[in-house]
Amino acid sequence: MCGDGIACPFHGWRFDGEGQLVEVPRLDLTPRASARAWRVRERNGRIFVWHHAVDAPPSYEVIGYRDDETSWTPWRFNTYRVRVHVQDLTENIIDRSHFSAVHDMAPPERDHFEVRFDGASMVVEQSLRVTAVDVAGYEIQTTTTTCGPGIVAVEVSQDPIEMLTYITQTPIDEELTEVNLLFSMKALPDEKATESICELNDRITNEQFTQDVPIWENKIYRERPIITKVDGPVVQYRRWFRQFYSDGE
């Protein structure tokens, strides 16, 4: 970065925010040249780039979290490269059956599961009984918001604890997707308790993610899967996801 633009690390040529070449070191007359300028948004400590096959403008905004950064812990992050399509990855959120089969979760006492599709967002509120900490299970209420095809925010708020797991997915090529798992929580008055909760959540989140990887990398996509009443709204999810494809036609 250089001011409101960027500088080439090879020869130091500087381009402004519109992609126009504005300076060449030690050269009095700057030649006419330009680079492609991408639409970007800086949110939640990340930089997001908008891509569309025919360069249409953004159709939604990236949802912001952690308004008061000082009251939250720094992001903990882990990065994976997985052979999975972003559509398959976020489909896991509404796939209720896989929580017990893959993650060994117990049925929650409060059987709550609600899905809302709203424009570019999908919001899932549900009760989960996590057994990674205790065999009997620890019940939590989660709100998971999918913003577009590659951003997921999982919020857990159980007074006095407020936690946020933020997941971003970037396609690398036709097969691989880079997945970033980030975690932050509102700091408690007890620093040791805060650190302990952060470490525990970091371990559990990454354990559960790696449990999904062998499934993703070996599953076959079915246009018309057999859906039962114990599965989530897969058909509605796939219909909602279609809006994020742009093929240039």
Helices and strands as residue ranges (DSSP letters): E 6-7, E 14-15, E 21-23, E 40-43, E 46-49, G 69-71, E 76-83, H 86-91, G 92-94, H 97-101, E 113-118, E 121-130, E 138-147, E 151-158, E 161-171, E 176-185, H 191-218, H 234-241, G 242-244
